[in-house]
Amino acid sequence: MRIITSIPPEDLEIILKKSNASVRLEIREAEPFHGMPRYEVIIEGDKKEIEKFMEKLRLARAGG
């Protein structure tokens, strides 16, 4: 799975640890959007583990 996000790599690593998901993240810089840094994140792992990480990511960005 591949996503583009403005979430800093350090925050993505924290969210990954909190999710307890067995996935691997590959993070690269992407084209800035109106001056904001963005990152391309490639998420590798079992589908259920990716869903586990993505749910924690959604909650973290929504204030949960």
Predicted model as a PDB file, atoms N, CA, C, CB and O in Angstrom, pLDDT in the B-factor column:
MODEL        1                                                                  
ATOM      1  N   MET A   1       0.852  -1.166   0.000  1.00 96.00           N  
ATOM      2  CA  MET A   1       0.000   0.000   0.000  1.00 96.00           C  
ATOM      3  C   MET A   1       0.901   1.232   0.000  1.00 96.00           C  
ATOM      4  CB  MET A   1      -0.971  -0.004   1.224  1.00 96.00           C  
ATOM      5  O   MET A   1       1.984   1.219   0.584  1.00 96.00           O  
ATOM      6  N   ARG A   2       0.449   2.283  -0.652  1.00 97.00           N  
ATOM      7  CA  ARG A   2       1.212   3.518  -0.761  1.00 97.00           C  
ATOM      8  C   ARG A   2       0.306   4.696  -0.409  1.00 97.00           C  
ATOM      9  CB  ARG A   2       1.807   3.680  -2.189  1.00 97.00           C  
ATOM     10  O   ARG A   2      -0.812   4.799  -0.913  1.00 97.00           O  
ATOM     11  N   ILE A   3       0.801   5.593   0.469  1.00 97.00           N  
ATOM     12  CA  ILE A   3       0.060   6.806   0.793  1.00 97.00           C  
ATOM     13  C   ILE A   3       1.003   8.004   0.703  1.00 97.00           C  
ATOM     14  CB  ILE A   3      -0.580   6.709   2.210  1.00 97.00           C  
ATOM     15  O   ILE A   3       2.220   7.865   0.823  1.00 97.00           O  
ATOM     16  N   ILE A   4       0.421   9.173   0.492  1.00 96.00           N  
ATOM     17  CA  ILE A   4       1.159  10.434   0.551  1.00 96.00           C  
ATOM     18  C   ILE A   4       0.586  11.193   1.737  1.00 96.00           C  
ATOM     19  CB  ILE A   4       1.042  11.269  -0.804  1.00 96.00           C  
ATOM     20  O   ILE A   4      -0.630  11.337   1.860  1.00 96.00           O  
ATOM     21  N   THR A   5       1.469  11.681   2.616  1.00 96.00           N  
ATOM     22  CA  THR A   5       1.011  12.344   3.826  1.00 96.00           C  
ATOM     23  C   THR A   5       1.956  13.469   4.231  1.00 96.00           C  
ATOM     24  CB  THR A   5       0.877  11.337   4.960  1.00 96.00           C  
ATOM     25  O   THR A   5       3.111  13.510   3.806  1.00 96.00           O  
ATOM     26  N   SER A   6       1.457  14.371   5.050  1.00 95.00           N  
ATOM     27  CA  SER A   6       2.300  15.434   5.596  1.00 95.00           C  
ATOM     28  C   SER A   6       2.765  15.082   7.011  1.00 95.00           C  
ATOM     29  CB  SER A   6       1.538  16.777   5.602  1.00 95.00           C  
ATOM     30  O   SER A   6       3.445  15.881   7.654  1.00 95.00           O  
ATOM     31  N   ILE A   7       2.409  13.910   7.492  1.00 95.00           N  
ATOM     32  CA  ILE A   7       2.813  13.469   8.833  1.00 95.00           C  
ATOM     33  C   ILE A   7       4.323  13.212   8.831  1.00 95.00           C  
ATOM     34  CB  ILE A   7       2.024  12.178   9.268  1.00 95.00           C  
ATOM     35  O   ILE A   7       4.821  12.445   8.008  1.00 95.00           O  
ATOM     36  N   PRO A   8       5.045  13.851   9.747  1.00 96.00           N  
ATOM     37  CA  PRO A   8       6.506  13.659   9.787  1.00 96.00           C  
ATOM     38  C   PRO A   8       6.892  12.205  10.059  1.00 96.00           C  
ATOM     39  CB  PRO A   8       7.124  14.559  10.858  1.00 96.00           C  
ATOM     40  O   PRO A   8       6.173  11.490  10.758  1.00 96.00           O  
ATOM     41  N   PRO A   9       8.021  11.769   9.508  1.00 98.00           N  
ATOM     42  CA  PRO A   9       8.464  10.382   9.691  1.00 98.00           C  
ATOM     43  C   PRO A   9       8.554   9.966  11.160  1.00 98.00           C  
ATOM     44  CB  PRO A   9       9.809  10.189   9.036  1.00 98.00           C  
ATOM     45  O   PRO A   9       8.228   8.828  11.498  1.00 98.00           O  
ATOM     46  N   GLU A  10       8.988  10.868  12.029  1.00 97.00           N  
ATOM     47  CA  GLU A  10       9.109  10.538  13.452  1.00 97.00           C  
ATOM     48  C   GLU A  10       7.739  10.177  14.021  1.00 97.00           C  
ATOM     49  CB  GLU A  10       9.727  11.722  14.241  1.00 97.00           C  
ATOM     50  O   GLU A  10       7.614   9.224  14.790  1.00 97.00           O  
ATOM     51  N   ASP A  11       6.711  10.938  13.642  1.00 96.00           N  
ATOM     52  CA  ASP A  11       5.353  10.669  14.117  1.00 96.00           C  
ATOM     53  C   ASP A  11       4.822   9.351  13.560  1.00 96.00           C  
ATOM     54  CB  ASP A  11       4.416  11.817  13.728  1.00 96.00           C  
ATOM     55  O   ASP A  11       4.128   8.612  14.258  1.00 96.00           O  
ATOM     56  N   LEU A  12       5.146   9.061  12.312  1.00 98.00           N  
ATOM     57  CA  LEU A  12       4.711   7.798  11.716  1.00 98.00           C  
ATOM     58  C   LEU A  12       5.308   6.611  12.472  1.00 98.00           C  
ATOM     59  CB  LEU A  12       5.111   7.737  10.228  1.00 98.00           C  
ATOM     60  O   LEU A  12       4.630   5.605  12.683  1.00 98.00           O  
ATOM     61  N   GLU A  13       6.560   6.723  12.876  1.00 97.00           N  
ATOM     62  CA  GLU A  13       7.222   5.649  13.631  1.00 97.00           C  
ATOM     63  C   GLU A  13       6.554   5.468  14.995  1.00 97.00           C  
ATOM     64  CB  GLU A  13       8.732   5.956  13.809  1.00 97.00           C  
ATOM     65  O   GLU A  13       6.379   4.336  15.446  1.00 97.00           O  
ATOM     66  N   ILE A  14       6.182   6.560  15.654  1.00 97.00           N  
ATOM     67  CA  ILE A  14       5.495   6.481  16.951  1.00 97.00           C  
ATOM     68  C   ILE A  14       4.140   5.808  16.783  1.00 97.00           C  
ATOM     69  CB  ILE A  14       5.321   7.891  17.572  1.00 97.00           C  
ATOM     70  O   ILE A  14       3.769   4.944  17.576  1.00 97.00           O  
ATOM     71  N   ILE A  15       3.405   6.202  15.755  1.00 97.00           N  
ATOM     72  CA  ILE A  15       2.091   5.608  15.491  1.00 97.00           C  
ATOM     73  C   ILE A  15       2.232   4.120  15.203  1.00 97.00           C  
ATOM     74  CB  ILE A  15       1.398   6.316  14.308  1.00 97.00           C  
ATOM     75  O   ILE A  15       1.411   3.319  15.650  1.00 97.00           O  
ATOM     76  N   LEU A  16       3.268   3.747  14.461  1.00 98.00           N  
ATOM     77  CA  LEU A  16       3.515   2.328  14.167  1.00 98.00           C  
ATOM     78  C   LEU A  16       3.736   1.550  15.455  1.00 98.00           C  
ATOM     79  CB  LEU A  16       4.734   2.167  13.233  1.00 98.00           C  
ATOM     80  O   LEU A  16       3.161   0.477  15.637  1.00 98.00           O  
ATOM     81  N   LYS A  17       4.562   2.081  16.351  1.00 98.00           N  
ATOM     82  CA  LYS A  17       4.827   1.391  17.619  1.00 98.00           C  
ATOM     83  C   LYS A  17       3.549   1.242  18.435  1.00 98.00           C  
ATOM     84  CB  LYS A  17       5.886   2.149  18.435  1.00 98.00           C  
ATOM     85  O   LYS A  17       3.302   0.183  19.014  1.00 98.00           O  
ATOM     86  N   LYS A  18       2.733   2.297  18.487  1.00 96.00           N  
ATOM     87  CA  LYS A  18       1.488   2.251  19.258  1.00 96.00           C  
ATOM     88  C   LYS A  18       0.470   1.286  18.654  1.00 96.00           C  
ATOM     89  CB  LYS A  18       0.881   3.643  19.351  1.00 96.00           C  
ATOM     90  O   LYS A  18      -0.373   0.743  19.369  1.00 96.00           O  
ATOM     91  N   SER A  19       0.544   1.074  17.359  1.00 97.00           N  
ATOM     92  CA  SER A  19      -0.415   0.191  16.692  1.00 97.00           C  
ATOM     93  C   SER A  19      -0.113  -1.288  16.943  1.00 97.00           C  
ATOM     94  CB  SER A  19      -0.419   0.466  15.197  1.00 97.00           C  
ATOM     95  O   SER A  19      -0.996  -2.138  16.826  1.00 97.00           O  
ATOM     96  N   ASN A  20       1.138  -1.586  17.287  1.00 98.00           N  
ATOM     97  CA  ASN A  20       1.579  -2.981  17.448  1.00 98.00           C  
ATOM     98  C   ASN A  20       1.360  -3.799  16.187  1.00 98.00           C  
ATOM     99  CB  ASN A  20       0.845  -3.634  18.609  1.00 98.00           C  
ATOM    100  O   ASN A  20       1.201  -5.017  16.261  1.00 98.00           O  
ATOM    101  N   ALA A  21       1.351  -3.156  15.047  1.00 98.00           N  
ATOM    102  CA  ALA A  21       1.163  -3.842  13.768  1.00 98.00           C  
ATOM    103  C   ALA A  21       2.508  -4.330  13.235  1.00 98.00           C  
ATOM    104  CB  ALA A  21       0.479  -2.907  12.739  1.00 98.00           C  
ATOM    105  O   ALA A  21       3.525  -3.649  13.370  1.00 98.00           O  
ATOM    106  N   SER A  22       2.500  -5.487  12.643  1.00 98.00           N  
ATOM    107  CA  SER A  22       3.711  -6.056  12.045  1.00 98.00           C  
ATOM    108  C   SER A  22       3.785  -5.641  10.583  1.00 98.00           C  
ATOM    109  CB  SER A  22       3.728  -7.610  12.179  1.00 98.00           C  
ATOM    110  O   SER A  22       3.522  -6.435   9.680  1.00 98.00           O  
ATOM    111  N   VAL A  23       4.144  -4.393  10.370  1.00 98.00           N  
ATOM    112  CA  VAL A  23       4.318  -3.873   9.013  1.00 98.00           C  
ATOM    113  C   VAL A  23       5.656  -3.173   8.928  1.00 98.00           C  
ATOM    114  CB  VAL A  23       3.166  -2.907   8.621  1.00 98.00           C  
ATOM    115  O   VAL A  23       6.260  -2.819   9.940  1.00 98.00           O  
ATOM    116  N   ARG A  24       6.102  -2.984   7.710  1.00 98.00           N  
ATOM    117  CA  ARG A  24       7.343  -2.255   7.455  1.00 98.00           C  
ATOM    118  C   ARG A  24       6.989  -0.987   6.706  1.00 98.00           C  
ATOM    119  CB  ARG A  24       8.368  -3.121   6.647  1.00 98.00           C  
ATOM    120  O   ARG A  24       6.233  -1.013   5.734  1.00 98.00           O  
ATOM    121  N   LEU A  25       7.548   0.135   7.172  1.00 98.00           N  
ATOM    122  CA  LEU A  25       7.318   1.414   6.509  1.00 98.00           C  
ATOM    123  C   LEU A  25       8.573   1.834   5.768  1.00 98.00           C  
ATOM    124  CB  LEU A  25       6.899   2.499   7.524  1.00 98.00           C  
ATOM    125  O   LEU A  25       9.676   1.789   6.313  1.00 98.00           O  
ATOM    126  N   GLU A  26       8.396   2.238   4.535  1.00 98.00           N  
ATOM    127  CA  GLU A  26       9.477   2.859   3.769  1.00 98.00           C  
ATOM    128  C   GLU A  26       9.017   4.283   3.501  1.00 98.00           C  
ATOM    129  CB  GLU A  26       9.802   2.067   2.415  1.00 98.00           C  
ATOM    130  O   GLU A  26       8.007   4.500   2.832  1.00 98.00           O  
ATOM    131  N   ILE A  27       9.760   5.256   4.027  1.00 98.00           N  
ATOM    132  CA  ILE A  27       9.336   6.654   3.961  1.00 98.00           C  
ATOM    133  C   ILE A  27      10.312   7.429   3.088  1.00 98.00           C  
ATOM    134  CB  ILE A  27       9.249   7.282   5.382  1.00 98.00           C  
ATOM    135  O   ILE A  27      11.525   7.389   3.297  1.00 98.00           O  
ATOM    136  N   ARG A  28       9.759   8.140   2.099  1.00 98.00           N  
ATOM    137  CA  ARG A  28      10.563   8.972   1.189  1.00 98.00           C  
ATOM    138  C   ARG A  28       9.958  10.371   1.130  1.00 98.00           C  
ATOM    139  CB  ARG A  28      10.632   8.338  -0.246  1.00 98.00           C  
ATOM    140  O   ARG A  28       8.755  10.543   1.325  1.00 98.00           O  
ATOM    141  N   GLU A  29      10.779  11.345   0.867  1.00 97.00           N  
ATOM    142  CA  GLU A  29      10.251  12.696   0.671  1.00 97.00           C  
ATOM    143  C   GLU A  29       9.496  12.739  -0.641  1.00 97.00           C  
ATOM    144  CB  GLU A  29      11.387  13.758   0.689  1.00 97.00           C  
ATOM    145  O   GLU A  29       9.897  12.115  -1.624  1.00 97.00           O  
ATOM    146  N   ALA A  30       8.390  13.487  -0.649  1.00 97.00           N  
ATOM    147  CA  ALA A  30       7.585  13.657  -1.860  1.00 97.00           C  
ATOM    148  C   ALA A  30       7.533  15.144  -2.192  1.00 97.00           C  
ATOM    149  CB  ALA A  30       6.139  13.069  -1.675  1.00 97.00           C  
ATOM    150  O   ALA A  30       8.057  15.977  -1.451  1.00 97.00           O  
ATOM    151  N   GLU A  31       6.907  15.460  -3.292  1.00 96.00           N  
ATOM    152  CA  GLU A  31       6.770  16.843  -3.748  1.00 96.00           C  
ATOM    153  C   GLU A  31       5.993  17.658  -2.709  1.00 96.00           C  
ATOM    154  CB  GLU A  31       6.058  16.898  -5.130  1.00 96.00           C  
ATOM    155  O   GLU A  31       4.894  17.262  -2.321  1.00 96.00           O  
ATOM    156  N   PRO A  32       6.543  18.787  -2.251  1.00 97.00           N  
ATOM    157  CA  PRO A  32       5.819  19.637  -1.294  1.00 97.00           C  
ATOM    158  C   PRO A  32       4.496  20.127  -1.884  1.00 97.00           C  
ATOM    159  CB  PRO A  32       6.688  20.841  -0.879  1.00 97.00           C  
ATOM    160  O   PRO A  32       4.356  20.257  -3.100  1.00 97.00           O  
ATOM    161  N   PHE A  33       3.535  20.396  -1.010  1.00 95.00           N  
ATOM    162  CA  PHE A  33       2.226  20.894  -1.418  1.00 95.00           C  
ATOM    163  C   PHE A  33       2.043  22.272  -0.805  1.00 95.00           C  
ATOM    164  CB  PHE A  33       1.076  19.920  -0.984  1.00 95.00           C  
ATOM    165  O   PHE A  33       1.882  22.397   0.409  1.00 95.00           O  
ATOM    166  N   HIS A  34       2.068  23.304  -1.635  1.00 96.00           N  
ATOM    167  CA  HIS A  34       1.970  24.697  -1.169  1.00 96.00           C  
ATOM    168  C   HIS A  34       2.985  24.982  -0.066  1.00 96.00           C  
ATOM    169  CB  HIS A  34       0.548  24.995  -0.662  1.00 96.00           C  
ATOM    170  O   HIS A  34       2.673  25.650   0.920  1.00 96.00           O  
ATOM    171  N   GLY A  35       4.203  24.469  -0.242  1.00 95.00           N  
ATOM    172  CA  GLY A  35       5.272  24.711   0.712  1.00 95.00           C  
ATOM    173  C   GLY A  35       5.319  23.746   1.886  1.00 95.00           C  
ATOM    174  O   GLY A  35       6.294  23.735   2.637  1.00 95.00           O  
ATOM    175  N   MET A  36       4.272  22.931   2.056  1.00 95.00           N  
ATOM    176  CA  MET A  36       4.250  21.949   3.148  1.00 95.00           C  
ATOM    177  C   MET A  36       4.992  20.690   2.733  1.00 95.00           C  
ATOM    178  CB  MET A  36       2.797  21.605   3.553  1.00 95.00           C  
ATOM    179  O   MET A  36       4.768  20.167   1.641  1.00 95.00           O  
ATOM    180  N   PRO A  37       5.875  20.199   3.597  1.00 97.00           N  
ATOM    181  CA  PRO A  37       6.558  18.950   3.246  1.00 97.00           C  
ATOM    182  C   PRO A  37       5.564  17.794   3.219  1.00 97.00           C  
ATOM    183  CB  PRO A  37       7.698  18.653   4.245  1.00 97.00           C  
ATOM    184  O   PRO A  37       4.621  17.745   4.009  1.00 97.00           O  
ATOM    185  N   ARG A  38       5.793  16.869   2.298  1.00 97.00           N  
ATOM    186  CA  ARG A  38       4.962  15.667   2.197  1.00 97.00           C  
ATOM    187  C   ARG A  38       5.875  14.463   2.061  1.00 97.00           C  
ATOM    188  CB  ARG A  38       3.971  15.755   0.991  1.00 97.00           C  
ATOM    189  O   ARG A  38       7.022  14.571   1.627  1.00 97.00           O  
ATOM    190  N   TYR A  39       5.341  13.323   2.440  1.00 98.00           N  
ATOM    191  CA  TYR A  39       6.116  12.085   2.416  1.00 98.00           C  
ATOM    192  C   TYR A  39       5.329  10.985   1.727  1.00 98.00           C  
ATOM    193  CB  TYR A  39       6.499  11.654   3.840  1.00 98.00           C  
ATOM    194  O   TYR A  39       4.118  10.852   1.904  1.00 98.00           O  
ATOM    195  N   GLU A  40       6.049  10.201   0.938  1.00 98.00           N  
ATOM    196  CA  GLU A  40       5.463   9.004   0.341  1.00 98.00           C  
ATOM    197  C   GLU A  40       5.789   7.858   1.295  1.00 98.00           C  
ATOM    198  CB  GLU A  40       6.017   8.732  -1.132  1.00 98.00           C  
ATOM    199  O   GLU A  40       6.950   7.635   1.639  1.00 98.00           O  
ATOM    200  N   VAL A  41       4.760   7.141   1.714  1.00 98.00           N  
ATOM    201  CA  VAL A  41       4.944   6.045   2.661  1.00 98.00           C  
ATOM    202  C   VAL A  41       4.472   4.751   2.002  1.00 98.00           C  
ATOM    203  CB  VAL A  41       4.169   6.313   3.996  1.00 98.00           C  
ATOM    204  O   VAL A  41       3.317   4.627   1.595  1.00 98.00           O  
ATOM    205  N   ILE A  42       5.383   3.804   1.909  1.00 98.00           N  
ATOM    206  CA  ILE A  42       5.047   2.492   1.383  1.00 98.00           C  
ATOM    207  C   ILE A  42       4.922   1.569   2.593  1.00 98.00           C  
ATOM    208  CB  ILE A  42       6.133   1.971   0.345  1.00 98.00           C  
ATOM    209  O   ILE A  42       5.859   1.418   3.377  1.00 98.00           O  
ATOM    210  N   ILE A  43       3.755   0.961   2.727  1.00 98.00           N  
ATOM    211  CA  ILE A  43       3.450   0.107   3.869  1.00 98.00           C  
ATOM    212  C   ILE A  43       3.405  -1.329   3.372  1.00 98.00           C  
ATOM    213  CB  ILE A  43       2.099   0.516   4.553  1.00 98.00           C  
ATOM    214  O   ILE A  43       2.599  -1.671   2.507  1.00 98.00           O  
ATOM    215  N   GLU A  44       4.277  -2.170   3.927  1.00 98.00           N  
ATOM    216  CA  GLU A  44       4.344  -3.570   3.506  1.00 98.00           C  
ATOM    217  C   GLU A  44       4.005  -4.470   4.677  1.00 98.00           C  
ATOM    218  CB  GLU A  44       5.742  -3.916   2.947  1.00 98.00           C  
ATOM    219  O   GLU A  44       4.454  -4.253   5.803  1.00 98.00           O  
ATOM    220  N   GLY A  45       3.202  -5.486   4.391  1.00 98.00           N  
ATOM    221  CA  GLY A  45       2.847  -6.455   5.411  1.00 98.00           C  
ATOM    222  C   GLY A  45       1.533  -7.129   5.072  1.00 98.00           C  
ATOM    223  O   GLY A  45       0.941  -6.886   4.021  1.00 98.00           O  
ATOM    224  N   ASP A  46       1.092  -7.980   5.984  1.00 98.00           N  
ATOM    225  CA  ASP A  46      -0.166  -8.682   5.851  1.00 98.00           C  
ATOM    226  C   ASP A  46      -1.325  -7.675   5.828  1.00 98.00           C  
ATOM    227  CB  ASP A  46      -0.341  -9.699   6.999  1.00 98.00           C  
ATOM    228  O   ASP A  46      -1.269  -6.647   6.504  1.00 98.00           O  
ATOM    229  N   LYS A  47      -2.360  -7.968   5.059  1.00 98.00           N  
ATOM    230  CA  LYS A  47      -3.488  -7.042   4.906  1.00 98.00           C  
ATOM    231  C   LYS A  47      -4.098  -6.648   6.253  1.00 98.00           C  
ATOM    232  CB  LYS A  47      -4.562  -7.669   4.020  1.00 98.00           C  
ATOM    233  O   LYS A  47      -4.396  -5.473   6.472  1.00 98.00           O  
ATOM    234  N   LYS A  48      -4.285  -7.599   7.144  1.00 98.00           N  
ATOM    235  CA  LYS A  48      -4.876  -7.300   8.458  1.00 98.00           C  
ATOM    236  C   LYS A  48      -3.954  -6.413   9.282  1.00 98.00           C  
ATOM    237  CB  LYS A  48      -5.175  -8.601   9.224  1.00 98.00           C  
ATOM    238  O   LYS A  48      -4.422  -5.542  10.015  1.00 98.00           O  
ATOM    239  N   GLU A  49      -2.661  -6.625   9.167  1.00 98.00           N  
ATOM    240  CA  GLU A  49      -1.696  -5.801   9.901  1.00 98.00           C  
ATOM    241  C   GLU A  49      -1.666  -4.374   9.348  1.00 98.00           C  
ATOM    242  CB  GLU A  49      -0.288  -6.428   9.829  1.00 98.00           C  
ATOM    243  O   GLU A  49      -1.543  -3.411  10.105  1.00 98.00           O  
ATOM    244  N   ILE A  50      -1.779  -4.246   8.025  1.00 98.00           N  
ATOM    245  CA  ILE A  50      -1.833  -2.913   7.407  1.00 98.00           C  
ATOM    246  C   ILE A  50      -3.091  -2.189   7.878  1.00 98.00           C  
ATOM    247  CB  ILE A  50      -1.811  -3.014   5.847  1.00 98.00           C  
ATOM    248  O   ILE A  50      -3.039  -1.003   8.201  1.00 98.00           O  
ATOM    249  N   GLU A  51      -4.214  -2.892   7.918  1.00 98.00           N  
ATOM    250  CA  GLU A  51      -5.463  -2.285   8.390  1.00 98.00           C  
ATOM    251  C   GLU A  51      -5.336  -1.839   9.841  1.00 98.00           C  
ATOM    252  CB  GLU A  51      -6.631  -3.272   8.243  1.00 98.00           C  
ATOM    253  O   GLU A  51      -5.844  -0.782  10.216  1.00 98.00           O  
ATOM    254  N   LYS A  52      -4.665  -2.636  10.647  1.00 98.00           N  
ATOM    255  CA  LYS A  52      -4.431  -2.308  12.051  1.00 98.00           C  
ATOM    256  C   LYS A  52      -3.646  -0.995  12.169  1.00 98.00           C  
ATOM    257  CB  LYS A  52      -3.672  -3.457  12.756  1.00 98.00           C  
ATOM    258  O   LYS A  52      -4.000  -0.117  12.956  1.00 98.00           O  
ATOM    259  N   PHE A  53      -2.579  -0.878  11.378  1.00 98.00           N  
ATOM    260  CA  PHE A  53      -1.778   0.347  11.377  1.00 98.00           C  
ATOM    261  C   PHE A  53      -2.587   1.537  10.865  1.00 98.00           C  
ATOM    262  CB  PHE A  53      -0.521   0.159  10.520  1.00 98.00           C  
ATOM    263  O   PHE A  53      -2.546   2.616  11.456  1.00 98.00           O  
ATOM    264  N   MET A  54      -3.316   1.345   9.774  1.00 97.00           N  
ATOM    265  CA  MET A  54      -4.081   2.443   9.182  1.00 97.00           C  
ATOM    266  C   MET A  54      -5.167   2.945  10.133  1.00 97.00           C  
ATOM    267  CB  MET A  54      -4.711   1.996   7.861  1.00 97.00           C  
ATOM    268  O   MET A  54      -5.425   4.147  10.188  1.00 97.00           O  
ATOM    269  N   GLU A  55      -5.795   2.058  10.870  1.00 96.00           N  
ATOM    270  CA  GLU A  55      -6.818   2.471  11.834  1.00 96.00           C  
ATOM    271  C   GLU A  55      -6.193   3.332  12.932  1.00 96.00           C  
ATOM    272  CB  GLU A  55      -7.517   1.235  12.452  1.00 96.00           C  
ATOM    273  O   GLU A  55      -6.761   4.354  13.316  1.00 96.00           O  
ATOM    274  N   LYS A  56      -5.041   2.928  13.430  1.00 96.00           N  
ATOM    275  CA  LYS A  56      -4.349   3.727  14.457  1.00 96.00           C  
ATOM    276  C   LYS A  56      -3.913   5.065  13.880  1.00 96.00           C  
ATOM    277  CB  LYS A  56      -3.123   2.964  15.015  1.00 96.00           C  
ATOM    278  O   LYS A  56      -3.956   6.080  14.575  1.00 96.00           O  
ATOM    279  N   LEU A  57      -3.494   5.081  12.623  1.00 96.00           N  
ATOM    280  CA  LEU A  57      -3.105   6.323  11.958  1.00 96.00           C  
ATOM    281  C   LEU A  57      -4.292   7.266  11.853  1.00 96.00           C  
ATOM    282  CB  LEU A  57      -2.532   6.035  10.565  1.00 96.00           C  
ATOM    283  O   LEU A  57      -4.165   8.456  12.142  1.00 96.00           O  
ATOM    284  N   ARG A  58      -5.441   6.751  11.444  1.00 96.00           N  
ATOM    285  CA  ARG A  58      -6.652   7.573  11.329  1.00 96.00           C  
ATOM    286  C   ARG A  58      -7.021   8.161  12.689  1.00 96.00           C  
ATOM    287  CB  ARG A  58      -7.831   6.739  10.766  1.00 96.00           C  
ATOM    288  O   ARG A  58      -7.312   9.352  12.798  1.00 96.00           O  
ATOM    289  N   LEU A  59      -7.007   7.324  13.721  1.00 94.00           N  
ATOM    290  CA  LEU A  59      -7.368   7.797  15.057  1.00 94.00           C  
ATOM    291  C   LEU A  59      -6.382   8.846  15.565  1.00 94.00           C  
ATOM    292  CB  LEU A  59      -7.430   6.624  16.034  1.00 94.00           C  
ATOM    293  O   LEU A  59      -6.781   9.833  16.184  1.00 94.00           O  
ATOM    294  N   ALA A  60      -5.116   8.631  15.305  1.00 90.00           N  
ATOM    295  CA  ALA A  60      -4.088   9.570  15.771  1.00 90.00           C  
ATOM    296  C   ALA A  60      -4.252  10.937  15.117  1.00 90.00           C  
ATOM    297  CB  ALA A  60      -2.686   9.018  15.481  1.00 90.00           C  
ATOM    298  O   ALA A  60      -4.051  11.964  15.765  1.00 90.00           O  
ATOM    299  N   ARG A  61      -4.612  10.955  13.851  1.00 81.00           N  
ATOM    300  CA  ARG A  61      -4.747  12.232  13.141  1.00 81.00           C  
ATOM    301  C   ARG A  61      -6.096  12.893  13.423  1.00 81.00           C  
ATOM    302  CB  ARG A  61      -4.577  12.021  11.635  1.00 81.00           C  
ATOM    303  O   ARG A  61      -6.273  14.081  13.157  1.00 81.00           O  
ATOM    304  N   ALA A  62      -7.046  12.125  13.962  1.00 77.00           N  
ATOM    305  CA  ALA A  62      -8.371  12.683  14.270  1.00 77.00           C  
ATOM    306  C   ALA A  62      -8.456  13.102  15.742  1.00 77.00           C  
ATOM    307  CB  ALA A  62      -9.480  11.654  13.946  1.00 77.00           C  
ATOM    308  O   ALA A  62      -9.506  13.550  16.204  1.00 77.00           O  
ATOM    309  N   GLY A  63      -7.348  12.955  16.472  1.00 67.00           N  
ATOM    310  CA  GLY A  63      -7.333  13.356  17.868  1.00 67.00           C  
ATOM    311  C   GLY A  63      -7.700  12.252  18.832  1.00 67.00           C  
ATOM    312  O   GLY A  63      -7.890  12.508  20.021  1.00 67.00           O  
ATOM    313  N   GLY A  64      -7.806  11.014  18.338  1.00 56.00           N  
ATOM    314  CA  GLY A  64      -8.199   9.885  19.186  1.00 56.00           C  
ATOM    315  C   GLY A  64      -7.008   9.214  19.687  1.00 56.00           C  
ATOM    316  O   GLY A  64      -7.116   8.233  20.423  1.00 56.00           O  
TER     317      GLY A  64                                                      
ENDMDL                                                                          
END                                                                             
